[in-house]
Amino acid sequence: MSSPREHRNAVLTLILCTFLWSTAGVATRQLERAEGFEVAFWRSLFCALFVLVALAWQHRERWWRVLAGSGTVGLASGLMWAVMFTAFMLALAHTTVANTLVVMSVAPLLAALLGWVVLKQPIAPRTWGAITLAGVGIFWMVRDQLTGDGLAGMAIAFAVPVASATNIILLKRSGARIDLVPAVAIGALMSCALSLPIAWPVSVGWHDLAILAALGFFQLGLPCMLLVRVARHLTPHEIALLALLEVVLGPLWAWIGAGEQPSVATLQGGTLVISALVLNTLVSLRPRRRLTVTDV
């Protein structure tokens, strides 16, 4: 059972995670040679190193025992992380960014439905409204870029929200009794194994390697670890809804850091997404009786 303070801190932490996740686009614009699956490989490798070092620092000589202690649940969660880390890149190779983002916007709906079926968590009408408004906002952001081609890529992209929603349920069901932070490292290593054959031969300079290390450490490893820690205090649909901030913030950082000015539709759709998230979050944070994750 989560207190209002724990819930509020979890929301703020997840917002921080979306800020970190959303820097991927502007950071990759600074790369000189690395692209595609080579980026996915190095980013995943540095993510795995970051998480393993963090586990070693936290648990000292017991870190290996903690890694092994995640068991089959950790492997399942790791597989979901691996799918999320790699399927997006694979989807982009077969369809447009717009098609991919629209498909990924169903993540909150899938998370809400899985939470309702598996965890028996009720969904408030305002949450259905927020999910709908956020989906409309993302559609509006990319509507001019949508195409009817690339159905294979869209099918691959659908693996991302499916894996995300499944992973959220795993975190909610088992996160309180099993440390699933090691699953992030497991997933990153699986992603390396999936990406390397496609990316080979890898050839990056020190400039690109420094950027990719920063991505692995701070854009992937740290926020994913934080998500695992706070997931117990949030409902599945809250996690998936707030994670949509990444889609809105990504173009903003690209505008500020790389001069890629967003279209009017992007700004309008982003405003809808943010409005849906802000209203849903503010209502969930209202002072009330002692709060549990099933109350929001």
KEKE-3310 file (N, C-alpha, C; in steps of 0.2 Angstrom, whole numbers, plus 5000, padded with zeros to 4 digits):
npx = (5004:5003:5008:5001:5012:5023:5017:5016:5030:5034:5028:5034:5047:5046:5042:5055:5062:5056:5061:5074:5074:5069:5080:5086:5085:5090:5103:5108:5109:5121:5130:5143:5146:5141:5125:5108:5107:5120:5120:5110:5116:5128:5123:5115:5125:5132:5122:5120:5133:5132:5121:5126:5138:5132:5124:5135:5141:5131:5127:5139:5150:5139:5133:5132:5124:5112:5109:5107:5096:5085:5079:5067:5057:5065:5072:5061:5056:5068:5068:5057:5062:5073:5066:5059:5071:5076:5066:5060:5070:5071:5059:5059:5067:5058:5047:5039:5043:5032:5022:5027:5026:5013:5008:5014:5008:4997:5001:4997:4983:4984:4992:4983:4972:4978:4982:4969:4964:4974:4979:4967:4964:4954:4949:4947:4935:4940:4953:4952:4948:4959:4968:4963:4963:4977:4981:4974:4981:4994:4992:4988:5000:5008:5001:5002:5012:5009:5008:5002:5010:5023:5018:5023:5033:5025:5019:5030:5033:5022:5026:5033:5024:5017:5027:5031:5019:5017:5029:5027:5017:5023:5033:5024:5018:5028:5038:5039:5043:5054:5070:5070:5079:5091:5085:5085:5098:5100:5091:5097:5109:5104:5098:5110:5115:5106:5107:5120:5124:5117:5122:5136:5151:5156:5161:5166:5171:5180:5173:5159:5158:5159:5147:5138:5140:5136:5122:5119:5122:5114:5103:5097:5101:5100:5087:5079:5082:5077:5063:5060:5061:5051:5039:5031:5023:5014:5000:4998:4992:4995:5009:5012:5005:5011:5024:5022:5026:5039:5038:5033:5042:5054:5054:5055:5068:5076:5073:5078:5091:5096:5091:5080:5065:5049:5033:5018:5007:5014:5016:5003:4997:5006:5003:4990:4993:5001:4992:4982:4990:4994:4981:4976:4986:4986:4973:4975:4984:4977:4973:4967:4959:4970:4980:4980:4988:4977:4968:4969)
npy = (4994:5011:5027:5044:5052:5044:5040:5052:5055:5045:5048:5060:5055:5047:5056:5062:5052:5051:5063:5060:5049:5055:5062:5055:5057:5070:5068:5058:5065:5071:5062:5056:5045:5033:5023:5017:5000:4999:5009:5005:4993:4998:5007:4998:4990:4999:5002:4990:4988:4999:4996:4984:4988:4997:4988:4980:4990:4993:4981:4975:4961:4952:4955:4946:4936:4943:4946:4933:4929:4935:4926:4916:4926:4937:4934:4934:4948:4954:4949:4957:4970:4969:4967:4980:4988:4985:4983:4995:5001:4992:4993:5006:5003:4998:5005:5022:5035:5041:5032:5022:5029:5031:5018:5014:5022:5015:5010:5014:5010:4996:4993:4997:4988:4976:4977:4978:4965:4956:4961:4965:4978:4992:5004:5021:5033:5045:5041:5033:5044:5052:5043:5042:5055:5057:5048:5053:5065:5061:5055:5067:5074:5068:5066:5071:5064:5051:5035:5022:5012:5000:4990:4979:4985:4992:4981:4976:4987:4986:4977:4984:4992:4981:4973:4983:4985:4972:4970:4980:4974:4963:4970:4975:4964:4956:4964:4969:4958:4953:4958:4967:4975:4969:4964:4974:4975:4962:4962:4972:4965:4955:4963:4967:4955:4953:4964:4965:4956:4961:4974:4972:4974:4983:5000:5014:5030:5039:5050:5047:5036:5041:5048:5038:5031:5040:5039:5026:5025:5036:5039:5027:5017:5022:5029:5017:5009:5017:5017:5004:5004:5013:5008:5000:5009:5015:5014:5002:5009:5022:5022:5019:5030:5042:5039:5042:5055:5056:5055:5068:5076:5073:5079:5092:5093:5091:5102:5112:5108:5104:5111:5107:5112:5110:5105:5114:5106:5096:5103:5106:5094:5089:5097:5093:5080:5083:5090:5080:5071:5080:5084:5071:5067:5077:5076:5063:5066:5073:5078:5065:5051:5038:5032:5019:5009:5005:5014:5024)
npz = (5000:4996:5001:5000:4999:4994:4982:4975:4975:4967:4954:4951:4950:4939:4929:4928:4923:4910:4904:4903:4895:4883:4878:4868:4854:4851:4855:4847:4835:4836:4833:4823:4814:4818:4817:4816:4819:4825:4834:4843:4848:4854:4863:4871:4876:4884:4893:4900:4906:4915:4924:4929:4936:4945:4952:4958:4966:4975:4981:4983:4985:4984:4972:4961:4966:4968:4954:4949:4957:4952:4944:4934:4932:4931:4919:4910:4912:4907:4894:4889:4891:4881:4869:4869:4868:4855:4846:4842:4834:4824:4818:4813:4802:4793:4792:4793:4805:4810:4808:4817:4829:4831:4832:4844:4853:4858:4870:4884:4884:4882:4894:4903:4901:4903:4916:4922:4919:4924:4936:4942:4944:4945:4932:4931:4925:4921:4918:4907:4898:4898:4892:4879:4875:4875:4865:4854:4853:4850:4837:4830:4831:4821:4810:4797:4792:4791:4783:4771:4769:4774:4782:4788:4796:4805:4812:4818:4826:4835:4844:4854:4862:4867:4874:4883:4891:4896:4903:4913:4920:4925:4933:4943:4948:4953:4958:4971:4979:4972:4966:4952:4945:4940:4929:4919:4915:4910:4900:4892:4888:4881:4870:4865:4860:4850:4842:4837:4826:4816:4816:4813:4803:4817:4819:4826:4831:4844:4848:4844:4852:4865:4866:4864:4876:4885:4882:4885:4899:4905:4897:4896:4905:4919:4920:4917:4928:4938:4935:4938:4952:4956:4951:4959:4966:4957:4946:4932:4920:4924:4923:4910:4903:4908:4903:4889:4888:4884:4870:4867:4872:4865:4852:4856:4862:4851:4844:4852:4854:4841:4831:4824:4820:4826:4818:4817:4819:4827:4839:4843:4844:4854:4865:4868:4872:4884:4891:4894:4902:4913:4918:4922:4931:4941:4946:4952:4962:4971:4988:4999:5007:5014:5002:4989:4976:4969:4969:4960)
capx = (5000:5007:5005:5001:5019:5026:5014:5019:5037:5035:5026:5040:5053:5044:5043:5062:5064:5054:5065:5081:5073:5068:5086:5090:5085:5095:5110:5110:5110:5127:5134:5147:5146:5136:5118:5104:5108:5126:5118:5107:5121:5133:5119:5113:5131:5134:5117:5121:5138:5130:5117:5130:5142:5127:5123:5141:5142:5125:5127:5146:5151:5133:5129:5130:5118:5106:5107:5104:5090:5079:5076:5063:5054:5070:5073:5055:5057:5074:5066:5053:5067:5076:5061:5058:5077:5078:5061:5059:5075:5069:5052:5061:5070:5053:5041:5040:5043:5025:5018:5029:5024:5006:5007:5017:5004:4992:5004:4993:4977:4986:4993:4976:4968:4982:4981:4962:4963:4978:4979:4961:4964:4949:4951:4943:4933:4945:4959:4950:4948:4966:4971:4960:4965:4984:4981:4972:4987:5000:4990:4988:5007:5011:4995:5004:5018:5007:5007:4999:5015:5026:5014:5028:5036:5020:5018:5036:5032:5017:5029:5035:5019:5015:5032:5030:5013:5019:5034:5024:5013:5028:5035:5019:5016:5034:5043:5039:5047:5060:5073:5070:5084:5095:5082:5087:5105:5099:5088:5102:5113:5100:5098:5117:5116:5101:5109:5127:5125:5115:5127:5143:5156:5155:5166:5164:5177:5180:5168:5153:5158:5157:5140:5134:5141:5131:5116:5118:5122:5110:5097:5094:5102:5098:5079:5075:5082:5072:5056:5059:5061:5045:5033:5026:5019:5010:4996:5000:4991:4999:5016:5012:5003:5017:5029:5021:5029:5045:5036:5032:5049:5059:5055:5057:5075:5078:5072:5082:5098:5098:5088:5074:5059:5043:5028:5012:5003:5017:5015:4996:4996:5010:4999:4985:4996:5003:4985:4979:4994:4993:4975:4975:4991:4984:4967:4977:4988:4973:4973:4961:4961:4976:4980:4983:4989:4971:4963:4970)
capy = (5000:5017:5033:5049:5055:5039:5040:5059:5055:5040:5052:5065:5051:5044:5062:5063:5046:5053:5068:5056:5044:5059:5065:5050:5060:5075:5065:5054:5070:5073:5057:5057:5039:5027:5024:5011:4995:5000:5013:5000:4989:5001:5010:4993:4988:5003:5002:4984:4990:5004:4993:4979:4992:5000:4982:4979:4995:4993:4974:4972:4954:4949:4957:4940:4932:4947:4945:4926:4929:4937:4920:4916:4932:4942:4933:4937:4955:4955:4949:4962:4976:4968:4969:4987:4991:4984:4983:5002:5002:4987:4995:5011:5001:4995:5010:5028:5037:5043:5025:5019:5032:5030:5011:5014:5026:5011:5007:5015:5006:4989:4992:4998:4982:4970:4978:4976:4958:4952:4963:4967:4985:4996:5010:5027:5036:5050:5038:5032:5050:5054:5038:5043:5062:5057:5045:5058:5070:5058:5055:5074:5076:5064:5064:5072:5059:5044:5032:5016:5007:4998:4986:4975:4989:4993:4975:4975:4992:4984:4973:4988:4993:4974:4972:4988:4983:4965:4972:4984:4970:4959:4974:4976:4958:4953:4969:4970:4952:4951:4964:4966:4979:4965:4962:4979:4972:4956:4964:4976:4960:4952:4967:4967:4949:4954:4970:4964:4953:4966:4980:4970:4976:4990:5005:5020:5034:5041:5055:5044:5031:5045:5050:5032:5029:5044:5037:5020:5027:5041:5039:5021:5013:5026:5029:5011:5007:5021:5015:4998:5006:5016:5005:4997:5014:5017:5009:5001:5014:5028:5022:5020:5037:5046:5037:5046:5062:5055:5057:5075:5080:5071:5084:5098:5094:5091:5109:5116:5106:5102:5116:5104:5115:5105:5108:5117:5100:5093:5107:5106:5087:5088:5101:5088:5074:5085:5092:5074:5069:5084:5083:5065:5067:5082:5072:5057:5068:5077:5075:5061:5046:5035:5030:5013:5010:5003:5020:5029)
capz = (5000:4995:5004:4995:4997:4990:4975:4972:4973:4961:4948:4949:4947:4932:4924:4927:4918:4903:4902:4901:4889:4877:4875:4863:4847:4850:4856:4841:4830:4837:4831:4816:4810:4820:4815:4816:4824:4829:4840:4847:4851:4859:4869:4876:4880:4890:4898:4904:4910:4920:4928:4933:4940:4950:4957:4962:4971:4980:4984:4984:4982:4983:4966:4956:4969:4966:4947:4948:4961:4949:4942:4928:4931:4929:4912:4907:4911:4903:4887:4887:4890:4875:4864:4868:4866:4849:4841:4839:4828:4818:4815:4809:4796:4789:4791:4795:4812:4811:4809:4823:4835:4832:4835:4851:4857:4861:4876:4889:4883:4883:4901:4907:4900:4906:4924:4924:4918:4928:4943:4945:4945:4941:4928:4932:4918:4919:4915:4900:4895:4897:4887:4873:4873:4873:4859:4849:4853:4846:4830:4827:4830:4816:4805:4790:4790:4791:4776:4771:4767:4779:4787:4792:4801:4810:4816:4822:4831:4840:4849:4859:4868:4870:4878:4888:4895:4899:4908:4918:4924:4929:4939:4948:4952:4957:4960:4978:4982:4968:4964:4945:4942:4936:4922:4914:4913:4906:4893:4888:4885:4875:4865:4862:4856:4844:4837:4835:4820:4811:4816:4812:4808:4821:4818:4829:4834:4851:4849:4845:4858:4871:4866:4865:4883:4889:4881:4888:4906:4908:4894:4896:4911:4925:4920:4918:4935:4942:4934:4942:4959:4958:4948:4964:4969:4952:4942:4925:4916:4925:4921:4902:4901:4909:4898:4883:4888:4880:4863:4866:4874:4861:4847:4859:4863:4845:4842:4856:4853:4835:4827:4821:4822:4825:4815:4821:4821:4833:4845:4845:4847:4860:4870:4870:4876:4890:4895:4896:4907:4918:4922:4925:4937:4946:4950:4956:4968:4976:4995:5000:5012:5012:4995:4987:4969:4965:4970:4956)
cpx = (5004:5004:5005:5008:5023:5024:5016:5026:5038:5033:5031:5046:5052:5044:5050:5064:5062:5059:5072:5080:5072:5074:5089:5090:5090:5102:5112:5112:5117:5132:5137:5146:5141:5129:5115:5106:5115:5125:5115:5111:5125:5129:5117:5119:5132:5129:5118:5127:5136:5126:5121:5135:5138:5126:5129:5142:5137:5126:5134:5147:5145:5129:5127:5124:5112:5104:5104:5097:5084:5075:5072:5059:5059:5071:5067:5055:5062:5072:5062:5057:5070:5072:5060:5065:5078:5072:5059:5064:5073:5063:5054:5064:5065:5047:5043:5040:5036:5021:5020:5026:5017:5004:5009:5012:4998:4995:5000:4987:4979:4988:4987:4972:4971:4981:4974:4961:4967:4978:4973:4960:4959:4952:4946:4941:4938:4951:4958:4950:4955:4970:4969:4963:4973:4985:4980:4978:4992:4998:4990:4995:5010:5006:4998:5009:5015:5006:5004:5004:5018:5022:5018:5031:5032:5019:5024:5035:5027:5020:5032:5030:5017:5020:5032:5025:5014:5024:5032:5020:5018:5031:5030:5018:5022:5039:5044:5043:5053:5063:5074:5075:5088:5092:5084:5094:5104:5096:5093:5107:5110:5099:5105:5117:5111:5104:5116:5127:5122:5120:5134:5145:5155:5162:5164:5171:5175:5174:5161:5153:5156:5150:5136:5135:5136:5124:5114:5118:5115:5103:5093:5094:5099:5090:5076:5076:5077:5065:5055:5058:5054:5039:5028:5021:5014:5006:4999:4999:4994:5006:5016:5010:5008:5023:5028:5024:5036:5043:5035:5039:5054:5060:5057:5064:5078:5078:5077:5090:5101:5095:5083:5068:5053:5038:5022:5008:5007:5016:5008:4995:5000:5006:4993:4987:4997:4997:4982:4983:4993:4987:4974:4980:4988:4978:4970:4981:4983:4973:4966:4963:4967:4975:4983:4984:4982:4966:4964:4969)
cpy = (5006:5023:5038:5052:5050:5039:5047:5058:5050:5044:5056:5061:5049:5050:5063:5058:5048:5058:5065:5052:5049:5062:5061:5054:5065:5073:5062:5059:5072:5068:5058:5051:5034:5029:5017:5006:4995:5004:5009:4996:4992:5004:5004:4990:4992:5003:4996:4985:4994:5000:4988:4983:4995:4994:4980:4984:4995:4986:4971:4965:4950:4950:4951:4936:4936:4946:4938:4925:4931:4932:4920:4923:4937:4941:4935:4944:4957:4955:4954:4969:4975:4970:4976:4991:4991:4984:4990:5003:4998:4990:5001:5009:4999:5000:5017:5029:5038:5036:5022:5022:5031:5023:5011:5018:5022:5008:5008:5011:4999:4988:4993:4991:4976:4971:4977:4969:4954:4954:4965:4974:4989:5002:5016:5030:5041:5047:5036:5038:5052:5049:5040:5050:5061:5053:5049:5063:5068:5058:5062:5076:5074:5063:5065:5068:5052:5041:5025:5010:5005:4994:4982:4978:4991:4987:4974:4981:4990:4980:4977:4990:4986:4972:4976:4986:4977:4966:4975:4979:4965:4963:4975:4970:4955:4958:4970:4964:4950:4957:4963:4971:4975:4964:4967:4977:4966:4958:4968:4971:4957:4956:4968:4961:4950:4959:4968:4961:4957:4972:4979:4972:4983:4994:5012:5024:5036:5046:5052:5039:5035:5047:5044:5029:5033:5042:5031:5021:5030:5042:5033:5018:5016:5026:5023:5008:5011:5019:5008:4999:5009:5013:5002:5003:5017:5012:5008:5007:5021:5028:5023:5027:5042:5045:5041:5053:5062:5057:5064:5079:5079:5077:5091:5099:5094:5098:5113:5115:5105:5106:5113:5107:5111:5109:5110:5111:5096:5097:5107:5099:5086:5092:5096:5083:5077:5087:5085:5071:5073:5084:5077:5064:5071:5079:5067:5059:5072:5074:5071:5056:5042:5031:5023:5014:5008:5009:5025:5027)
cpz = (5000:4998:4999:4994:4993:4983:4972:4970:4967:4954:4946:4947:4940:4927:4923:4922:4911:4900:4900:4895:4883:4874:4869:4856:4846:4851:4850:4835:4830:4834:4824:4811:4812:4819:4816:4822:4828:4835:4845:4851:4856:4865:4874:4879:4886:4895:4903:4909:4916:4925:4932:4938:4946:4955:4961:4967:4976:4984:4985:4981:4981:4976:4961:4959:4967:4959:4946:4952:4958:4945:4935:4927:4929:4921:4908:4906:4907:4896:4885:4886:4883:4869:4863:4866:4858:4843:4838:4833:4822:4814:4811:4802:4791:4788:4794:4803:4814:4813:4815:4829:4836:4835:4842:4856:4861:4868:4882:4889:4885:4891:4905:4907:4904:4914:4926:4924:4923:4935:4946:4947:4941:4938:4929:4925:4916:4916:4908:4895:4893:4892:4880:4870:4871:4866:4853:4848:4849:4839:4827:4826:4823:4810:4798:4787:4789:4784:4777:4770:4774:4785:4791:4798:4807:4815:4820:4828:4837:4845:4855:4864:4871:4875:4884:4893:4899:4904:4914:4923:4928:4934:4944:4952:4956:4960:4967:4982:4978:4966:4956:4942:4938:4929:4917:4911:4908:4899:4889:4885:4880:4869:4861:4857:4849:4839:4834:4828:4814:4810:4813:4804:4811:4820:4820:4832:4841:4853:4849:4851:4865:4872:4867:4872:4887:4888:4885:4896:4908:4904:4894:4903:4917:4925:4921:4925:4939:4941:4938:4949:4961:4955:4953:4967:4963:4949:4935:4920:4917:4922:4913:4900:4902:4904:4891:4883:4884:4872:4862:4867:4869:4855:4850:4860:4856:4842:4845:4854:4846:4829:4822:4823:4821:4821:4819:4823:4827:4839:4847:4848:4854:4866:4872:4874:4883:4894:4898:4902:4914:4922:4925:4932:4942:4950:4954:4962:4972:4983:4996:5005:5009:5006:4994:4979:4965:4966:4964:4948)
residu = (MET:SER:SER:PRO:ARG:GLU:HIS:ARG:ASN:ALA:VAL:LEU:THR:LEU:ILE:LEU:CYS:THR:PHE:LEU:TRP:SER:THR:ALA:GLY:VAL:ALA:THR:ARG:GLN:LEU:GLU:ARG:ALA:GLU:GLY:PHE:GLU:VAL:ALA:PHE:TRP:ARG:SER:LEU:PHE:CYS:ALA:LEU:PHE:VAL:LEU:VAL:ALA:LEU:ALA:TRP:GLN:HIS:ARG:GLU:ARG:TRP:TRP:ARG:VAL:LEU:ALA:GLY:SER:GLY:THR:VAL:GLY:LEU:ALA:SER:GLY:LEU:MET:TRP:ALA:VAL:MET:PHE:THR:ALA:PHE:MET:LEU:ALA:LEU:ALA:HIS:THR:THR:VAL:ALA:ASN:THR:LEU:VAL:VAL:MET:SER:VAL:ALA:PRO:LEU:LEU:ALA:ALA:LEU:LEU:GLY:TRP:VAL:VAL:LEU:LYS:GLN:PRO:ILE:ALA:PRO:ARG:THR:TRP:GLY:ALA:ILE:THR:LEU:ALA:GLY:VAL:GLY:ILE:PHE:TRP:MET:VAL:ARG:ASP:GLN:LEU:THR:GLY:ASP:GLY:LEU:ALA:GLY:MET:ALA:ILE:ALA:PHE:ALA:VAL:PRO:VAL:ALA:SER:ALA:THR:ASN:ILE:ILE:LEU:LEU:LYS:ARG:SER:GLY:ALA:ARG:ILE:ASP:LEU:VAL:PRO:ALA:VAL:ALA:ILE:GLY:ALA:LEU:MET:SER:CYS:ALA:LEU:SER:LEU:PRO:ILE:ALA:TRP:PRO:VAL:SER:VAL:GLY:TRP:HIS:ASP:LEU:ALA:ILE:LEU:ALA:ALA:LEU:GLY:PHE:PHE:GLN:LEU:GLY:LEU:PRO:CYS:MET:LEU:LEU:VAL:ARG:VAL:ALA:ARG:HIS:LEU:THR:PRO:HIS:GLU:ILE:ALA:LEU:LEU:ALA:LEU:LEU:GLU:VAL:VAL:LEU:GLY:PRO:LEU:TRP:ALA:TRP:ILE:GLY:ALA:GLY:GLU:GLN:PRO:SER:VAL:ALA:THR:LEU:GLN:GLY:GLY:THR:LEU:VAL:ILE:SER:ALA:LEU:VAL:LEU:ASN:THR:LEU:VAL:SER:LEU:ARG:PRO:ARG:ARG:ARG:LEU:THR:VAL:THR:ASP:VAL)
# end
